[in-house]
Amino acid sequence: MTNKEIKELMRFFDNSDISKVKIKDGEFSIELQKGFENSLTNAVSAPIQSTPVIAQATAEASQESTEIVENKNDDLTIDSPMVGTFYIAPSPGSEPFVKVGTVVRKGQTIAIIEAMKIMNEIEAEFDCRITKVLSSDGQPVEFGLPLFAVEKV
């Protein structure tokens, strides 16, 4: 998980009604909790566990920022209209809505962003050809993040 993704997760968590969340993916794990516990052990152990992850995420974020700068050179993009989780296909194992080279029409569904357990279809804003998919399937996205590089047709 990148530093940017961790910050986005924290923003999402702060604005939700969720009081505690744990995420574990391989060696990476993060735990967020609202409020305070009386246990000194929990207060001390959380920063110790988080420190290596943040250092690793910072290194990944540096690489990611280089890629994003390159993508900003593309003239047209379709950007995320909200914060959530990006999905390129309607369900796991299904064919993606679009691939590089796909020509789409205005209003055609090109992806899904899940936010607060609600699946929001993302539609093409104009007739275009997908030249690059800029976000990975299942990854958190934030408002305004470019999802696709496109060229008008």
C-alpha positions as CSV (number, residue, x, y, z in Angstrom):
1,M,0.0,0.0,0.0
2,T,1.4,3.4,-0.9
3,N,1.6,6.4,1.4
4,K,-1.0,8.1,-0.7
5,E,-3.4,5.1,-0.3
6,I,-2.8,5.0,3.4
7,K,-3.7,8.7,3.7
8,E,-6.8,8.1,1.6
9,L,-7.8,5.2,3.8
10,M,-7.4,7.4,6.8
11,R,-9.6,10.1,5.3
12,F,-12.3,7.6,4.4
13,F,-12.1,6.1,7.9
14,D,-12.4,9.5,9.6
15,N,-15.5,10.4,7.6
16,S,-17.2,7.0,8.1
17,D,-19.2,5.6,11.0
18,I,-16.7,2.8,11.4
19,S,-14.9,2.8,14.7
20,K,-12.2,0.2,14.1
21,V,-10.7,-1.5,11.0
22,K,-7.9,-3.9,10.5
23,I,-6.4,-4.7,7.1
24,K,-3.9,-7.4,6.4
25,D,-2.4,-8.3,3.1
26,G,0.6,-10.5,3.2
27,E,3.3,-8.8,5.3
28,F,1.5,-5.5,5.2
29,S,-1.0,-4.7,8.0
30,I,-2.7,-1.6,9.3
31,E,-5.1,-1.0,12.1
32,L,-7.2,2.2,12.6
33,Q,-9.4,2.9,15.6
34,K,-11.4,5.9,16.7
35,G,-11.3,6.9,20.3
36,F,-8.9,5.8,22.9
37,E,-8.2,2.5,24.8
38,N,-7.0,2.3,28.3
39,S,-4.4,-0.2,27.4
40,L,-0.8,1.2,27.3
41,T,0.3,-1.9,25.3
42,N,-2.0,-1.0,22.3
43,A,-0.9,2.6,22.3
44,V,2.7,1.7,22.2
45,S,2.6,-1.2,19.8
46,A,0.6,0.5,17.0
47,P,3.3,3.1,16.1
48,I,6.1,0.4,16.2
49,Q,4.1,-1.8,13.7
50,S,3.2,1.1,11.5
51,T,6.7,2.6,11.2
52,P,8.2,0.0,8.7
53,V,5.0,0.1,6.7
54,I,5.1,3.9,6.3
55,A,8.8,3.8,5.3
56,Q,8.0,1.1,2.7
57,A,4.9,3.0,1.5
58,T,6.9,6.2,1.2
59,A,9.4,4.5,-1.2
60,E,6.5,3.1,-3.2
61,A,4.8,6.5,-3.3
62,S,8.0,8.0,-4.8
63,Q,7.8,5.6,-7.6
64,E,4.1,6.2,-8.0
65,S,4.5,9.9,-8.2
66,T,7.0,9.5,-11.1
67,E,4.4,7.5,-13.0
68,I,1.7,10.0,-12.3
69,V,3.8,12.8,-13.6
70,E,4.4,10.9,-16.8
71,N,0.6,10.3,-17.1
72,K,-0.2,14.0,-16.7
73,N,1.4,14.5,-20.1
74,D,-1.5,12.8,-21.7
75,D,-4.0,15.4,-23.1
76,L,-7.3,13.8,-22.0
77,T,-8.1,11.7,-19.0
78,I,-11.3,10.4,-17.4
79,D,-10.9,11.1,-13.7
80,S,-12.5,9.6,-10.6
81,P,-15.6,11.5,-9.6
82,M,-15.4,10.1,-6.0
83,V,-13.3,8.4,-3.4
84,G,-13.6,4.6,-3.3
85,T,-12.2,1.3,-4.7
86,F,-11.7,1.1,-8.5
87,Y,-12.9,-2.0,-10.4
88,I,-12.3,-2.5,-14.1
89,A,-14.8,-5.4,-14.4
90,P,-18.4,-5.9,-13.2
91,S,-17.3,-8.9,-11.0
92,P,-14.2,-10.9,-10.2
93,G,-13.3,-13.1,-13.2
94,S,-15.5,-11.2,-15.6
95,E,-14.2,-9.4,-18.7
96,P,-13.2,-5.8,-18.1
97,F,-15.6,-3.1,-19.2
98,V,-12.9,-1.6,-21.4
99,K,-9.3,-2.4,-22.5
100,V,-6.6,-0.3,-24.2
101,G,-7.9,0.4,-27.7
102,T,-11.6,0.1,-26.8
103,V,-13.7,2.8,-28.4
104,V,-16.5,3.9,-26.0
105,R,-19.5,6.2,-26.5
106,K,-20.6,8.9,-24.1
107,G,-22.6,7.4,-21.2
108,Q,-21.1,3.9,-21.7
109,T,-19.9,2.2,-18.4
110,I,-16.2,2.0,-18.3
111,A,-15.5,1.0,-14.6
112,I,-17.1,0.8,-11.2
113,I,-16.0,2.6,-8.0
114,E,-17.2,1.1,-4.8
115,A,-17.9,3.6,-2.0
116,M,-19.5,2.8,1.3
117,K,-20.6,-0.7,-0.1
118,I,-22.4,1.0,-3.0
119,M,-21.2,0.1,-6.6
120,N,-21.2,3.3,-8.7
121,E,-20.9,2.9,-12.4
122,I,-18.4,5.3,-14.0
123,E,-19.4,6.4,-17.5
124,A,-17.5,7.8,-20.4
125,E,-17.9,11.6,-20.4
126,F,-17.6,11.8,-24.2
127,D,-16.9,9.5,-27.2
128,C,-13.3,8.3,-27.0
129,R,-10.7,5.6,-27.3
130,I,-9.0,4.2,-24.2
131,T,-5.2,4.7,-24.7
132,K,-4.1,3.7,-21.2
133,V,-5.6,2.3,-18.0
134,L,-4.1,4.4,-15.2
135,S,-5.5,2.7,-12.1
136,S,-5.2,-0.9,-11.0
137,D,-8.2,-3.1,-10.4
138,G,-9.2,-3.2,-6.7
139,Q,-7.1,-0.2,-5.7
140,P,-8.3,2.8,-3.7
141,V,-8.8,6.0,-5.7
142,E,-9.6,9.5,-4.7
143,F,-11.6,12.3,-6.3
144,G,-9.9,13.7,-9.4
145,L,-7.4,10.9,-9.8
146,P,-7.0,10.0,-13.5
147,L,-8.4,6.5,-14.2
148,F,-8.0,6.4,-18.0
149,A,-6.0,8.2,-20.6
150,V,-8.1,8.7,-23.7
151,E,-8.3,10.3,-27.1
152,K,-11.5,11.8,-28.5
153,V,-12.9,10.0,-31.6
